[in-house]
């Protein structure tokens, strides 16, 4: 620090020259100084919160480097000043070691910290957590326990995180969707394994590079699908080149993996699935980015969620045909046969002669549409309604402020 701070440089010089009896450089004194600065900072924050009177709390758990669970606590207040007007401020007020990560344990840690800070829970007017069951649980979660103590501390979960969960639920709606994302991850893993493999990819794929699939930010997967959506022929060429390179190196594993991925990506159902998922994630991604804005209000949340819902409802009616039209152009470039794989249909055994025989049999395309496309859209619509149903309470309470 003395290299950049003249005051510190002079202090060290005087200490080394023994011109001072106390130099304040021991680890114990340094830690005490840090603690005193922290206490002064917390005291100033608490004074601001008490002046504002009402506050909202945001908490989240995360493991630290020592593998201990830490609960971060942030308080949000509305600051009213004559000179600056009205502004919203968020203040970090500490990490709490969470020995018990259940809803009961986290709630007790939070209440104990409020008591230490000298703040009254009755002045809490809002809660905001992720959608974990220990935080958001309707019976044993932190939000429920706080609501039992203060009915005015209504909970608003993170809108962007909630949208992630909607997409996550939809992605598990069918075997086809699960296999689709599994194939994209295998594709990225195959090329990212070595520098030489990645160079083969970049020789053929120029515009959008492949992305790894995030396990937490589902809407970000639109970037992973975007590379395949607009560069599928180029990716197939890269896979073919990698396969030929692996054959020269006598790497049987890479030859097999590249060949199987290449074959799977040149099937008509995969091309259609790519278009469907890209269109869905693109729309959800736009809403998610808007919800992450610092100035977003509940009316904006309502409009964005309604827009996503309306899109999904319209997409359910004509999205499959639209996807087939867009996929046809890609299929023609790849010379892919635009046919659906035949699926063996289960026949119901007739127990009695008077039972009617099945008159209709679904085509392969109808089965694919029902089991993949409609399952995806319906699951997204249902979970979207369920996960954002709590917002209606806030519209009823505060909607008049927006008119």
N, C-alpha and C positions, 0 to 999 in steps of 0.2 A: 504493500500500500504506500510505503514511503517513496517509491519511485514516481508516484503520480500526485501525492499529496504533500505540499511543502510543510504544512503544520505537523504532520506525522513524521516527516523527515527530520525536522528540528527536534521533535520529542525524542526520537531514537538517538539523535546525536548527543543530546543532553543526558540521556540515560546511559549511553556507552561511556560518556565522559564522567559519569558519576556526579553530575551536577544536580541530580534529583535524588531525594531519599525514597520516593515511591514512584515507580514507573508504570504501574497498572497493566503490566504485560503478562502476568501469570494467567494460566488457563481458567483458574477459579474466578479471578476478578473479571476476566473477559466474559465468561458465562453469566456472571452476575449482572454485568452491564447490559448484555443482550436481554436478559430477563426483565431488567428494569425498563428498557426501551419498549419491550413487548407489553409490559403492564401499562405503561403510559399510553400506548397505542390503543389497547383494549379499553382502557378507561375513557379515552376520547370517543371511541366508537359507541360505547354504552351511553355516554352522555348525549350523543346525537340521537340514539334510538329512543331514549327516555324523553327527549325534547319532541320528537315526532309522535311519541306515545304508541301508535299502532305499527306493527311490523308483520312481515311474513318470513317464513323460514324455508330454506332449501338445504337438503342434506343428501349425502351420498357416501357409500362405503367403497374403499379400495384398499388392497393389500400393499404395504410398503416393502422396501428391500429386505427387511428382516422378517418378512412373511407374517407380520401382524396386521390385523384389520384395523384401518383407521376410518373414523367417521368425520367427514368434513362438515362444518356448520357455517352457513352463510345467512345473514339477516338482510332483508330488503325493506327499505323505508321510503316514504315520500317526504322529501325535504322541501319545506316552504320558507323561502327567504324573500324579503321585500325587494332587495336589489337584484336577485337572480331569478326570482319567480319560483315555479314549481318544478322539481326535478326528482328523478328516481335514483336511489343509490343502493348499491349492494356492498356489504361489508363482511369480510371473512373474520370469524371470531374464534377459530381454533380447530385443531385436530383432536379428536377424542379416541382413545384406544378402546376398540369395541371387542371386549372379551366374549360377550354374548351377542351374536348377530341375529337373534330372533327379534320379532317385533317388540316383545316385552323388554328385552335387554337394551335395544337401541333407544326405545322411548325413555327408559329410566336414565340412560346416559345423557340424553338431550335435556330432560327435566332437571337433572342434577347440574348440568352446565348452566342452564338458565338461572338456577338458584345461586350459583357461584357469581354470575354476572350481575345479579340483583334485578333481573327482569321478570315481569309478571306474565304468566301464560295467558291470563284473561285478555291481554292486549294483543294477542296473536290473531291475525285476520287472514292468514293464508298458509298453506303448506304446498310444497312442490318437491316431488321425488321422482325416481325412475319407476318402472312398472314391476319391480321385484315384489314377490309375495310378502317378504318381511317388511317392506316399506308401504306397499300399496294394498295389502290384504284387506278385504272388507270385514273380516271378523277379528283377526289377531294382528294386523299390520300397524305400523306406527301411526299412519293417518287416522285409523279408526280409534286407537287409544287416545290420541290427542283430541279428536272430536268428542269423545265421551267426557273429557275434562273441560273442553271449550267448544261448544256447538257452532261458534262463529268462525272457527279456523278451518274454512273449507279448503279442500285439497284439489290442486290442478296439476296432474302429471305432465311431464314434458311432451308436447305435441309431436315434435320430430321423432322422439324415441317411440312414441305410440304408433306412428306411421311405420317405423321400422318393424314393429311387432306385427302389424297388419300384413306387410309383405312377407314376413317370415312365416306367418300362418298359411298364407296363400301358397308359398313355395313348398309346403309340406302336404298340399291338398291331393297330390297324385304321385304315383311312381314316376311318371313321365317328367314332372317338374323336378323331382329329386335327382333323377338321372341326368337331366339337362345341366343343372348346376354342377353336378359331380364331374361331368365331361369337361366343362369349362375350367374347373380347377385342375384336372389332369392335364389339360392342354397347357396351362400356364406352368405347372410344375415340370412338364417335359422340357420346355424351352429354357426355363430359368435355371435348370440344373447346372449348366456350365456356360462359360463365356462364348465358347465356339458355337454351341447350339443357339444362343441368343443372337449371334452374328448372322447365322443362317436365317433366322426369323426376320431380322431387320433388313436383310437383302431383298426380301420379297414384300414385307409389310412396311409401308412407308409412312402412313398418316397417323393411325391410332395404334399405340402399342398395347400388348396384352396386359391385363391387370389381374392381381390376385383377388380372390373373393373375400371380402370382409365378413367376419362372423358376427359382428355387432351392428354395423351400419349397412342394413340391407339395401336402402335406396341407392347407396354408392355403387352397387353392382351394375347399375346402368352403364357405367364406364367400361366394365368388363365385357358386357354384352355389346356395347357400341362398336368395339373393335371387330367383333365377329359379324355384326349386322351389316357393316359397310365394307368389310374386307374378307369375306368368306372365301372367295376364289383365290385370293393371295395367300391366305392362311393354308389352304389345301396345297398350294404350290410349295409353301415352306415345309409342310409335313412330308410331302413327296421327296423334297431335296434332303431333308433330315434322314428319311428312311434309306435313301441311296447312300448317304454318307455313312450311316451305321452299318450298312451291308459291306462297305469297303473295310470298315474297322472290325467287322465280324462281331458286332454287338447285337446279339439276338434279342435281348430284352428291349432295346430301343427300337429295333426293327418291328417287333411285335406291337409295342405300344403306339408308335407312330402310325403303323398300318391300321390298327383297330380304331384309333381316334379319327383318322382320315376317312375311313369307311363310314363311320357313324355320322360324321359331319356332312357327308354327301347323300344323306337320306332325306327324302321329302318331309317327313314329320319333324326332323331337326330344324330344317330351314323355316318351316312355319312356326315352330315353337320359339325360335329366335326372334322373329318379327313380333309375335304376341307379347313375349316378355319385355322386349325393348319398348314397345308402345305403352305398356302398363307402367313400367318403372320410370319412363321418361316423364309421365304425367305426375306420378307420385313424387319424383325427385324435385319437380318445380314447386310443388306445395311444401315439401320439406324445407327447401331453402328459404321460402318465404316465412315459415314458422320459426326459423332460427334468427330472424331479424330482431335487433334490440328494441325496435319500436312497434312490434306486433301487438295487437290488442285482441280481445275475445271476438270482436266482430270480424276481424281478418281471419282468425282461426275458423270461425263458422263459415265464411265464404269459401275458404280454401277446401275445407272438408266437403262442403256441398258440391264444389266444382269437381273434386275427385269422385264423389259418389255419382254425380250425373254422368261423368265420363265413363265410369265403369258400367252404368246402366245402359248407356247408348252403345258402348263397346260390346256388351253382351249380345245385343241384337244383330249388329252388322260387323263386329270386329273380326270374326273368324273369316268371313268372305274377303274383308279388306286385307287381312294378313295373307291370305292365299294369293291375292292379286299382287301384293308387294313381293311375296316369296317367289312368284313365277319368274320374275326378272332374274333373280339370283340363280334359280334352278336352271334356267336356259343357258347362263354363262358356264355353269358347271356341267351342263348336259346331264342333269339329274332327272331320272324318271319320276314324274309327278304322280306317284301312285301311293296308296296307303297299304301298309302291311295287313294281310288278312289275319283276323283274330278268331280263334275258335270260340264259338258262342255256346254257352251252357244251355242245355235243353232240359226242361222240367219233365221229370218222369211222371207219366200218367198212371194214377192208381186205379182209376175206374174207366170203363168204356164210354160213359156219358160225358166225361170231361172234354171240353173243347180243345182243339189242337191250335197251336200257335200259328197264327195266320201271317205274321210279319217277322222278318229278320232284319236287324240293323245292318247297314253297310259298314265297311271298315272305317270310312270317313265319319259316319255318325257316331260310332263307338269312340273314336279319337276325340271328336268334338265334345262328347258328353263327359268322358272320363278325364280329359285334360283341360280343355278350354272352359267349359261351363263350370267344372269343379273349381278351377282357379278363380274365376270371376265371382262366383257365388260365395266362395269362402272369404274373398276380400271384402265383398259387400257386407256380409254378416259381421265379420270382426270389426270392420270400420264403424258400423252402427253401435256395436257393443262397447268398443273401447273409447268412443267419444260421446257416449250417452250422458256421462256426467256433466258435459259442458252445458246441457240444457238448463241445469240448475243456475248457472252463472248468467245465462241469457235472460232468464226470468227475473233474476235479482237486479242485474245491472244493465239490461238492454235499453232501458229508458234513457240512459246517459248518452247513448249513441244516436239518438234521433233528435 
